[in-house]
Amino acid sequence: MKERIPRSHRSLPGEPREWTLTEMRLLGEKPDHEVAAALKRSLSSVKTKRLRLGISTPVKWNKRWPKSDLRLMGKLPDDQIAQLTGRPVSAVGDKRRQLGIPKPDPKLRAWSPSEDALIGRFRDEEVARRTGRTESGVRNRRIFLGLGDFFDRSPDWTRREERWLGTAPDDEIARRLGRTKLAVQMRRLKLGIPVRSRFRHSWSKREDALLGKISDGALAKRMVLSHTAVSDRRQKLGITPVRPASRLWTKSDDRLLGKMPDRVLAKRLGRTLVAVAIHRRAKGIPVVTTR
């Protein structure tokens, strides 16, 4: 029997439709988007009504996302992922933004498994021809899948180049040899050579002997390490940092002491204010406050 709506609760044309008891009983029984579709109401109106009545949602959307669902992010529109995973569109969008994945362009055609299988087997231009895509689109997809360019026309590795591997970080070796970082990394792994880190380093006695003899910055540059790695090692061994050699004072410099304020003289001679003040006091020359 169809429920009768009291005259006082009937909506006038152009006004929001009143909620019936039958409709309100559906709230919380199913996800909001399903209730909205069944009642032909907007999702926002269903959610607002449910919250006003203090009815909780029947689905726990904070449940763990499996890896299979996360792989869909950015590859399909949010609404399609919501249908496949049984989650609301808003939950899918929130998770995608949390992962830093941009919203897929609806104009872009999704990659199929058969198309992905071509990547790496053929050159980018051949995959583009077979799939009807642009070469840049194929290259971006290959990079997204973490696949290198297996058809790179880089020259063969020489023994001299291979001796460089592991002596410095991969990006530094790549810069020296004029190769890509990926090419250096793959060749090093193939030869079983451990990576050289800028931050973790096994110090030798010969390298320790250089600490405190030259500045931390110069040693870090020479060893291709971070400044922090060198500084931490020096401090751990209790070695004082090297001090730059002081520039000797000339007679012409001494004659200017006390003739002008220390700050002005320091700027004129290219020295620090402290250095000028100490040297002036050592000479027993009184300070000058004004010129």
C-alpha positions in Angstrom: 0.0 0.0 0.0 1.4 3.4 -1.0 2.1 5.7 1.9 -0.1 8.8 1.9 1.8 12.1 2.4 0.0 14.6 4.6 -1.1 17.7 2.7 1.0 19.9 5.0 4.1 17.8 4.0 3.6 17.9 0.2 6.1 20.0 -1.7 5.0 22.8 -4.0 6.4 23.1 -7.5 10.0 24.3 -7.4 10.5 23.4 -3.7 12.7 20.6 -2.4 10.8 17.3 -2.2 9.8 16.3 1.3 11.3 13.1 2.8 8.8 10.3 3.6 9.1 7.8 6.4 9.8 5.0 3.8 12.6 7.0 2.3 14.2 7.8 5.7 14.1 4.1 6.7 16.5 3.4 3.8 19.1 5.8 5.2 22.0 3.8 6.6 20.8 0.5 5.2 22.9 1.0 2.0 25.7 3.3 0.9 24.5 6.9 0.3 25.1 6.7 -3.5 22.9 3.6 -3.8 20.1 5.2 -1.7 20.4 8.4 -3.8 20.0 6.3 -7.0 17.1 4.4 -5.7 15.2 7.5 -4.4 16.3 9.7 -7.4 17.8 12.2 -5.1 21.2 13.9 -5.1 24.0 12.3 -3.1 24.5 15.5 -1.1 20.8 15.5 0.0 20.9 11.9 1.1 24.2 12.4 3.0 22.9 15.6 4.7 19.6 14.0 5.7 21.4 10.9 7.1 23.7 13.1 9.2 20.9 15.3 10.5 19.1 12.2 11.7 22.3 10.9 13.4 22.4 7.7 11.2 25.8 6.3 10.6 27.0 4.9 7.3 26.8 1.1 7.0 30.1 0.9 5.2 33.5 1.5 6.9 35.4 3.4 4.2 38.6 3.6 6.3 39.2 -0.1 5.6 42.6 -1.0 4.2 43.2 -0.4 0.5 44.6 -3.5 -1.2 47.5 -3.0 -3.7 45.3 -4.2 -6.5 42.9 -1.2 -5.9 45.8 1.2 -5.5 47.2 0.2 -8.9 44.0 1.5 -10.5 44.6 5.1 -9.2 45.2 7.5 -12.1 44.6 4.8 -14.7 40.8 4.9 -14.6 38.3 7.7 -13.7 37.4 7.9 -10.0 33.8 6.9 -10.7 34.9 3.7 -12.5 37.2 2.8 -9.6 34.4 3.4 -7.2 32.2 1.0 -9.0 34.9 -1.7 -9.2 35.9 -1.4 -5.5 32.5 -0.7 -4.0 33.6 2.6 -2.5 32.1 6.1 -2.9 33.6 8.4 -5.5 34.7 10.8 -2.8 36.7 8.1 -1.0 38.5 7.3 -4.2 39.2 10.9 -4.9 40.6 11.5 -1.4 42.9 8.5 -1.6 44.1 9.4 -5.1 45.0 13.0 -3.9 46.6 11.5 -0.8 48.9 9.5 -3.0 49.7 12.6 -5.1 48.3 11.0 -8.3 46.7 13.4 -10.8 43.2 12.9 -12.0 43.3 11.1 -15.4 42.3 13.1 -18.4 39.0 11.7 -19.7 40.2 12.3 -23.2 43.1 9.9 -22.8 42.5 6.3 -23.6 43.4 3.8 -20.8 46.2 1.4 -21.5 45.2 -2.2 -21.9 47.3 -5.2 -20.7 48.0 -6.2 -24.4 49.3 -2.7 -25.1 51.5 -2.7 -22.0 52.9 -6.1 -23.1 54.4 -4.4 -26.2 56.4 -1.9 -24.2 60.0 -3.1 -23.9 59.6 -5.7 -26.7 59.7 -3.0 -29.4 61.0 0.5 -29.7 58.8 3.4 -28.6 58.0 4.4 -32.2 57.0 0.9 -33.1 54.7 0.6 -30.1 53.2 4.0 -31.0 52.5 2.8 -34.5 50.9 -0.5 -33.3 48.7 1.1 -30.6 47.8 4.3 -32.5 49.4 6.5 -29.8 52.0 9.2 -29.8 55.6 8.3 -29.3 55.8 10.7 -26.2 52.7 8.9 -24.8 54.5 5.5 -25.1 57.7 6.9 -23.6 55.7 8.3 -20.6 54.0 5.0 -20.1 57.3 3.2 -20.2 58.7 5.5 -17.6 55.5 5.1 -15.5 56.0 1.3 -15.6 59.6 1.7 -14.5 61.0 0.2 -17.7 64.2 1.6 -19.1 65.0 2.0 -22.8 66.2 -1.4 -23.7 67.0 -0.2 -27.3 69.3 2.6 -26.2 72.0 3.0 -28.7 74.7 3.8 -26.0 78.2 2.5 -26.9 79.5 -0.7 -25.3 81.1 -0.4 -21.9 84.9 -0.4 -21.8 87.0 -1.8 -19.0 88.2 1.7 -18.1 84.6 2.9 -17.7 83.7 -0.2 -15.6 86.5 0.6 -13.2 84.7 3.8 -12.4 81.6 2.0 -11.2 81.1 2.1 -7.4 83.9 4.7 -6.9 81.3 7.5 -6.7 77.5 7.8 -6.6 75.8 6.7 -9.8 74.7 10.2 -10.9 78.3 11.4 -10.5 79.6 8.5 -12.6 76.9 9.1 -15.2 78.0 12.8 -15.4 81.6 11.9 -15.9 81.0 9.2 -18.5 78.2 11.0 -20.4 75.7 8.2 -19.7 72.3 8.1 -18.1 72.0 7.3 -14.3 69.8 4.3 -15.2 72.5 2.9 -17.6 75.2 3.3 -14.9 73.0 1.7 -12.3 72.0 -1.3 -14.4 75.7 -1.9 -15.4 76.8 -1.7 -11.8 74.1 -4.1 -10.6 75.0 -6.5 -13.5 78.6 -6.6 -12.4 77.7 -7.0 -8.7 79.4 -3.7 -7.6 77.9 -2.1 -4.5 76.5 1.4 -4.6 78.5 4.3 -3.4 76.5 6.6 -1.1 77.1 10.3 -0.5 76.0 9.9 3.2 77.2 6.4 4.2 80.9 5.7 3.6 83.4 3.2 5.0 86.4 5.4 5.8 89.9 4.2 5.2 93.0 5.2 7.3 94.2 7.1 4.3 91.0 9.1 4.0 90.9 9.7 7.8 94.4 11.2 7.5 93.0 14.0 5.2 90.5 15.2 7.9 91.6 18.5 9.3 94.3 18.9 6.7 92.0 20.5 4.2 88.5 22.1 4.6 85.5 19.8 5.0 84.0 21.3 1.8 87.1 20.7 -0.3 87.4 17.1 1.0 83.7 16.4 0.5 84.1 17.6 -3.1 87.2 15.5 -3.7 85.6 12.3 -2.2 82.1 13.0 -3.7 80.5 13.0 -0.3 78.1 15.3 1.4 79.6 18.1 3.6 77.7 16.6 6.5 79.3 13.2 6.1 82.8 14.7 6.2 82.0 17.0 9.1 80.4 14.2 11.1 83.4 11.9 10.6 85.9 14.6 11.6 84.0 15.5 14.8 83.6 11.8 15.6 87.4 11.4 15.5 87.9 14.6 17.6 89.8 16.4 14.8 89.6 20.2 14.8 88.7 21.8 11.5 91.3 23.4 9.4 91.6 27.1 9.7 92.4 29.3 6.7 95.8 30.9 6.8 95.6 34.5 8.2 96.7 37.2 5.8 99.8 39.1 7.1 99.5 42.8 8.0 101.6 45.1 6.0 103.2 48.4 7.2 100.7 50.3 5.0 97.8 48.5 6.7 99.2 49.2 10.2 99.5 53.0 9.4 95.7 53.1 8.9 94.9 51.7 12.3 93.3 54.4 14.5 92.8 56.7 11.6 89.2 55.6 10.9 86.6 53.4 12.7 87.4 49.7 12.7 84.3 48.9 10.7 85.3 51.3 7.9 88.9 50.0 7.9 87.7 46.3 7.8 85.7 47.0 4.8 88.5 48.9 3.1 91.1 46.1 3.7 88.7 43.2 3.1 89.2 41.9 6.7 86.7 41.1 9.4 85.8 43.6 12.1 87.1 41.3 14.8 90.5 40.9 13.0 90.9 44.7 12.8 90.0 45.2 16.4 92.3 42.6 17.7 95.3 43.8 15.7 94.6 47.4 16.7 94.5 46.5 20.4 97.7 44.5 20.0 99.4 47.6 18.7 98.1 49.7 21.6 96.2 52.0 19.3 93.0 53.6 20.7 89.7 53.1 18.9 88.3 55.8 16.7 84.5 56.2 16.8 84.2 58.9 14.2 86.2 59.8 11.1 
